[in-house]
């Protein structure tokens, strides 16, 4: 049985879930990608309790996914912006969106990802860094990496 935390697991997926695995967290990140940056905008969009949103925003800032930036002095108010680390979450979010569009969307995709420059559809794909081929999941394998060996030695 999985514990409520995964800190003892030597697994990048488990460690990532420690940061973004709670339900509201990915939805907050999604909304910030969509341009919502202020607490009240996020709270209205999500309908989440204010204390829950406050806690999740603080955790995302602490994890370096969002940065809290003051936009007004009196009264002091802040907005939340994605860091470089946070912007990198666009790939797994896009993959989740595509999966949802195929398997759980009731009336077709609620949103469509497009290339800003040409309007073409954007998709998350598995590609090989050596040959550039687009791969199917069955063509991918994993093997122990340097972090696996380091954990085994410890």
Secondary structure, DSSP 8 states (H G I E B T S, - for coil): ---S--TTS--HHHHHHHHH-SHHHHHHHHHHHTT--BHHHHHHHH---HHHHHHHHHHHHHTTSEEEEEEETTTTEEEEEE-HHHHTTHHHHHHHHHHHHHHT-SSS-SS--B-TTT--B----EE-TTT--EE-GGG------HHHHHHHH-
